Amino acid sequence: MKTKCRLSVLSGLLAICASAATLGAACGAEAPVDDPAAKAYLAGDLRRAQRLLEKEVASGKARPSRYLFLGRVYFMRRNWQAARKTLDELLKKDPDNPRARELLGRTLFRLDEFEKAVELYEESLGSVENAELRLELAEGLIGLGRKTDATVQLRKVIEDKTPRPKAHYLLGKLRLESGLGHWASRQLWVAVKLGSKEPDLRLALARAFFMEGRVTGALAAAGPFPDAEPGARVGERLLVRRVKGPAGDEKGPGLWRVAAADTALYQIETFLAERPGGAYQAAALLLAARCWLAAGDHARAAKHAARLRGRSREAAVLKLKIALAAGKLDEFTRLLAAAPPDMKPPPEELVRLLLHASLALQVEGNLKGALALLENADAAMPGRSEVLRPAAQVLARLGRTEEAHAKARLLAELHPDSPKVKLIAGRFGVDMEAMEKQGAPVLREKEDEK
């Protein structure tokens, strides 16, 4: 939050000193033309203006307006502590000075003292409307965790006739944190179109599109781009895969399926191209890998995932999913076996992955490998019907009849009301009617044993 709030400093400074008319506000009165400090201020020589005003204030004869002027100069030079001290001294002399209280609020905001800053902002906005001040109020509220109040203030800023990209960016981020992908993408898209330069804007927009399921969108055909590679950007389009004919051959020389700019894949690849490295790199690579995995390009997904450094459960789980989706079952098994407990997927997700991998191994005819994965799934979440049912069937195919019957009896005991369990249990001779009477699974007698 500290970094995010400090990004607003430049816009605040520009709003304060845009013209000579600001001088009256800086001085608290009409500045005399023979005022050396005022001349230095207007000439952009803030250092000289500061020296002259410091000397005047130190003499003890300065008017309150000169304290305000000096506080403004300190603020312009980003000397927040000096500005705070000067404004505190002024407010001891003139406690109700509205300009001093507003400037103190701006100063405290930049010192991350949001609680007092918000109090002063609300006081100032009670007497005069100022969209720039209201925007900083919203940021202060975000810093205090008052996100609902911040949302109200940001909506008021957006209603102002002057476009403010940062208001759309902040509102989009709040919507994103609330899980409202559609509403987040609308605000963040406007921020992009207004030229916002927030460092994580495109990453946030990609996350919003991904959240609402707009990963690639409808892939239109474009080209020819005969020498291009997947991931290349052509204008506001991203090349995803070559157009193929029914027989798997290229339908035309260099024709591609492309994703539009309003998709997660386009935005995340644009972010990685514009901002290689940096604080957001890990999150961006993770999202890029997920997008390419969803787009069906396992190679590019694995390429992005391989660039992730350090320990991360999300990255470890993603690499498992990529290996599984690519049909690399040996790699999936190796990664899972090598992963420490804190790097493995949560139990529910782990069971889903193991079931998927087990089914793939059964298709390949590797029944022992499939059974091993099912046993791992049962260890992760014991007694699950979706695990015990295929385990019983695999044991039967391996000729381990007694163990298959034991699984069937366990299934019947744990899930007596499940139609699927009744079907499986019946195949393995479990008498469900007798079980209901006796309260335990009972095997039917075989015909040749009667």
C-alpha positions, 0 to 999 in steps of 0.5 A: 500500500505504501508504494501504491500511495506514493505513486500519487505524489506526482499528480498531487504536485502537478495539481498544486503548482500548475500556474502563477495563480497557485502562488496566492494559495501557496502564500495564503494571500496575494503575493507582492511583486517585489517578494523575492521568495515569490519570484523564486517560486514562480521561476521554479527555483524552489531551493532559493524560495525555501532558503528565503522563507526559512530565514524569514520564519526563523526571525520570528516575525513571519506572518502565518501566510509565510508559514503556509508558503514555506510548508507548500515549498517543502511539500513541493520538494517532497520534504514531508517531515519538514512540511509537517513540522511547519504546518503544525507550527502554523496551526498552533497560531491559526488552528482553523486555517483551511489551506493549512489543514488541507496541506497537512492532510496531503503531507500526512497521506504521503507519510502513510499516516492515513487515519489523520489524513483521512480526517483532514481530507473529509473536513476539507471536502465538507466545504469545497469539492476537489476531485483530486483530494477525494482521490487521495481520500479514497487511497487513504481509506484503502490504506486503512482497510475501509474498502467499502468507503473507498469504493464510494469515494472512487465512484464520486471521482469517476463521476467528475467530468475530468477523466482520472485513470487512477480512480478507474485503476483503484476501483478495478483493483478493489473489484478484483480483490472482491472476486468481481472479475467482470466489474474489475475488468470494466474499470481496468480496461478504462484505465488502460484506454485512458493511458494509465501507467500503473506498473501492475495495470495490465497484470491486474486486467489479465487477472480480471479477464482470467477470473471471468473466463475470458482467457483467449476469447473467440479465436479469429483467423488472421494472417498470413504470418508465415514466420511467426511464433505463438505469443507474438503480438500483431497490433492488438492481436496475439497469435495463439496457434496456426490454423489447421485443416481437417487432416491436421495440415496447415489450412493456409500459408501462415494463417493463425488463430488470434486472441483479441486485446480484451483477453487474459492471454493478450494482456499477460503477454503484453505485460511480460513484454513491457515489464520484463523482471521486476516485483510482479514477475513471478505472479505474471509468469504464473498467470501466463502459464495458466493462460497457455495451459487453458489455451491448450499450448502445453509447451508454452505453459511449461516454458513460462512455468520453468522460469519461476524461481523459488519455493511456491506451492502454486507453481509446484501445483501448476507444473503438475497440471501441465505435465498431466495435461501434456500426457507426461505421466512419468514426469507427473509421477516424478514431480509428485513424489519429489514434492515436499508435503507443503508443496503438494496440492490441497487434498481435494485438488490432489485427489482430482489430479491423481484420479485423472492420472490414474485413468490415463495410466489405465488407458495405457494399460499400466494397471499397477501404476494406476493402482498406486496413484489411487492408493495415494488418493485414498491416503490423501482423503480416505474413504472417498467413493470416487477413489474406492470404486475405480480401485476395486475395478483395477484390483479385479483386473489385476486378478486380486479378487479378495482385495477387490471384494474388500474394497466393495464391502468398504464402499457398501459400508461407507456409502450405502445410499449411493446408486453407483456404489450399489452397482459396483457392490452388486458386481462383487457379490455384496448383498445390500439387502442382507447388509441393511438387515444386519448393519454390515456388508454381506457377500452373497453365496456363489451358486457353486457353493450352495 
